[in-house]
Amino acid sequence: MKNVALITGGTRGIGLGIAKKLAHEGIDLALNGVRPGSEVKDVLKELRQSGVRVEYFQGNIAEKADRENVVNEVKEKFGTINFLVNNAGVAPRVRADVLEVAEADFDHLMDINLKGTFFLSQAFANWMAEIRRSNANTPLSIVNITSVSAVLASTNRAVYCMAKAGLSMMSKVLAVRLAEFDIPVYEIQPGVIETDMTEKVKLVYEERIENGLTLEKRMGQPEDIGKVVAALLRGDLPYATGQILRIEGGMMVGRL
């Protein structure tokens, strides 16, 4: 039986980059997203060409009913889960100054990026604990995709930064709690990755990169993150639960 990975936000951007690499590894995919199934048919078809099973579970993880449906449908269709990759997230609807953030925009972003991810993780962590009790050897792990924004403050993306910082702490507390079940939890903090989320500010970032924002003179690609997730799920970074991997082209390296 193949291993199964659920990837939230798995049909575009970083999530799709992860899905492609895991499909190449022979891992069956349960992909979650908010778009109707008719809009992701081509993506699913492409992934299935790797010879893995790919199922799509539509739902907004900010909504309790949708989260419960995703969990129940994954159980029904796959019967098990090995890996959870928390990738889903949204950018601020308005890049407002921290002194001008609207409460509705705060709630929208936090509900998806932090609250939804937390309660989905809780549900799958409990299921993984049950799986571990009955099988000591099956591979299990959780990977949380956060951002360098968990560490670096942006005054016009304050709520996004706060949500990512919250996810970073979630990774730590889950790593502590799930250690007794031998379920490692990892955090990946991507830097500037070329996706539809960064498309509107691509030229700005390209100029900043050229002027030294990163040591590697390019934007990251979704497949860069996918390679790291694949390595984690293969077990290539053992003895590392609770650790943060910063995939950001050297952005965080201190310089004089």
Secondary structure, DSSP 8 states (H G I E B T S, - for coil): ---EEEEETTTSHHHHHHHHHHHHTT-EEEEEESS-GGGSHHHHHHHHTTT--EEEEE--TTSHHHHHHHHHHHHHHHS---EEEE------SS---GGG--HHHHHHHHIIIIIIHHHHHHHHHHHHHHHHHH-SSS--EEEEE--GGGTS--TTSHHHHHHHHHHHHHHHHHHHHHGGGT--EEEEEE-SB-STTTGGGHHHHHHHHHTTSSSSSS-B-HHHHHHHHHHHHHT-S-S-TT-EEEESTTTT----
